[in-house]
Amino acid sequence: MADPSVLTILFLAANPAVGSQSRLEQEARDISDGLQRAKHRDRFKFEQRWAIRPRDIQRALLEFNPQIVHFAGHRPQNKTLGSQEAITQGYENTTKSEFEQEEGLTFEDDIGRMRLIPINALAELFKLFSDQVNCVLLNGCYTEAQAEVIAQHIPYVIGMKRSITDKAALEFALGFYDALGAGRAIEFAYNLGCTAIPIAGLPEHWTPVLYKKSDKRSQSNPISTQNDSSALDKHLIDGKIQTLASQRRVQEKREDLEQEYQEIRKKWKWLKKEWTIKTDSEAKYELSQRIEQYELQLRNIEELLEQLGG
């Protein structure tokens, strides 16, 4: 009988035909090594499955009964599937819109083609395992939409709101599991993973996004009739509260970004000044590399501010 005090982490890697196998191997190896060195290493069991196909996911969930499920994969090359192609793949009851998703992890089907799993299908799968799975990490590009839907059934789900570099994805994962290995809660682990990205000199710490089941409005007790005015009033009030809270979070994020932008810009201006002073070619080259890195960070922040309406 399994020890209830031991948490099983299930690492599921997509076929590396569309990405870097060495990156996925490094991610799995570094996570495993980190857990082995952790303060609470006896509380974790790390299981792996590679080159998984869609049906392998359900089999692995049944075999290992994990509490944490970690998907490692890549964005598809051909993102859109038509409804007729969906039918040929055996998804006769799936609507076209579900296959016209542009986001999510891809897996290899039985004949070697890379395919997106429909968002709702993945959510329904995790619904069946909601009594055991506590956290799902979708550590691949453009997985926010999948994370949001899965969070209807799973307490904590982490996705990526846009493309993320291999290095940033790895740094996030290591920070996340280092915190868990030290006995910290999932929300703390998420925040540490985000913080690990800029510590490594990367500008992608806004890319991981955490969804909590409690963030979602419960569907178990919907408003039964339009005549129930008290229930309707509560529904409207709750909606206003959520809207205000969302606006406040956006404002706080905008202020943080603006402050970070100014700090990076100061460093960038200082480096530009140093570059004009230096005469040694090697020193100038090193400064040029750092200047380019800061310019990339500034462009990313400008993009984020534009999305936030700043």
LINDAUR-V555129 format. One record per backbone hydrogen bond with DSSP energy under -0.5 kcal/mol. NH is the residue of the N-H (numbers start at 0). CO is the residue of the C=O. Records with the same first field share a line. If there is no record, write none. Layout:
NH=CO, CO
This chain:
3=1
5=2
6=42
7=5
8=6, 44
9=7, 67
10=8, 46
11=9, 69
12=10, 48
13=71
17=14
18=15
20=18
23=19
24=20
25=21
26=22
27=23
28=24
29=25
30=26
31=27
32=28
33=29
34=30
35=31
36=32
37=33, 34
39=180
40=37
42=39
43=40
44=6
46=8, 44
48=10
51=12
55=52
56=52, 53
57=53
58=54
59=55
60=56
61=57
62=58
63=59
64=60
66=7
67=7
68=134
69=9, 67
70=68, 136
71=11
72=138
78=76
80=98
85=81
86=82
87=83
88=84, 85
89=86
90=85
93=90
97=94
98=94, 95
99=95
103=140, 141
105=73
106=114
107=51
108=112
111=108
114=106
116=104
117=115
121=117
122=118
123=119
124=120
125=121
126=122
127=123, 124
128=124, 125
129=126
131=128
132=128
133=66
134=66
135=155
136=68
137=135, 157
138=70, 136
139=137
141=161
142=139, 159
143=159
146=142
147=143
148=144
149=145
150=146
151=148
152=149
153=149
155=133
156=210
157=135
158=208
160=206
168=164
169=165
170=166
171=167
172=168
173=169
174=170
175=171
176=172
177=173
178=174
179=175
180=176
181=177
182=179
183=178
188=184
189=185
190=186
191=187
192=188
193=189
194=190
195=191
196=192, 193
197=193
198=194
199=195
200=197
201=196
206=203
207=203
208=158
210=156
212=154
214=211
215=211, 212
221=218
227=224
228=226
231=227
232=228
233=229
234=230
235=231
236=232
237=233
238=234
239=235
240=236
241=237
242=238
243=239
244=240
245=241
246=242
247=243
248=244
249=245
250=246
251=247
252=248
253=249
254=250
255=251
256=252
257=253
258=254
259=255
260=256
261=257
262=258
263=259
264=260
265=261
266=262
267=263
268=264
269=265
270=266
271=267
272=268
273=269
274=270
275=271
276=272
277=273
283=279
284=280
285=281
286=282
287=283
288=284
289=285
290=286
291=287
292=288
293=289
294=290
295=291
296=292
297=293
298=294
299=295
300=296
301=297
302=298
303=299
304=300
305=301
306=302
307=303
308=305
309=304
